[in-house]
Amino acid sequence: MRILVAITIALLYYFNVIEGTLAYVLIGLAIVLLLIALLIFCPLYKASRISTKK
């Protein structure tokens, strides 16, 4: 799901649907989401002691 959101944001930027500051913020978010999805690790979960393991 995170990868799909990141790709969607990248495509919106590529096709100039989003511009300016909003585009940079969303691209930053997309990069974070993509890294979390690829690394399978979210530092916020560890900091807040949330576990998604069953």
C-alpha positions in Angstrom: 0.0 0.0 0.0 2.8 2.4 0.8 4.5 1.8 -2.5 1.3 2.4 -4.3 0.8 5.8 -2.5 4.4 6.7 -3.3 4.0 5.9 -7.0 0.8 7.8 -7.2 2.4 10.9 -5.7 5.4 10.6 -8.1 3.0 10.3 -11.0 1.0 13.4 -9.9 4.3 15.3 -9.7 5.4 14.0 -13.1 2.2 15.0 -14.8 2.3 18.5 -13.1 -0.9 17.9 -11.2 0.8 19.0 -8.0 3.3 21.9 -8.0 5.2 24.2 -5.7 5.6 23.6 -2.0 2.9 21.0 -1.8 4.7 19.0 -4.5 8.0 19.0 -2.5 6.3 18.0 0.7 4.4 15.2 -1.0 7.6 14.0 -2.8 9.4 13.9 0.6 6.5 11.9 2.0 6.6 9.6 -1.0 10.4 9.0 -0.5 9.8 8.2 3.2 6.9 5.8 2.4 9.0 4.1 -0.3 12.0 3.7 2.1 9.8 2.3 4.8 8.2 -0.2 2.4 11.5 -1.3 1.0 13.3 -1.6 4.4 10.3 -3.1 6.1 11.1 -1.0 9.2 9.5 2.1 10.5 11.4 4.0 13.2 8.2 5.6 14.5 6.9 2.2 15.5 10.0 1.5 17.5 10.0 4.9 19.1 6.4 4.6 20.2 6.8 0.9 21.0 4.1 -0.2 18.6 4.3 -3.7 17.3 2.5 -5.1 14.3 3.8 -8.6 14.8 1.3 -11.2 15.9 
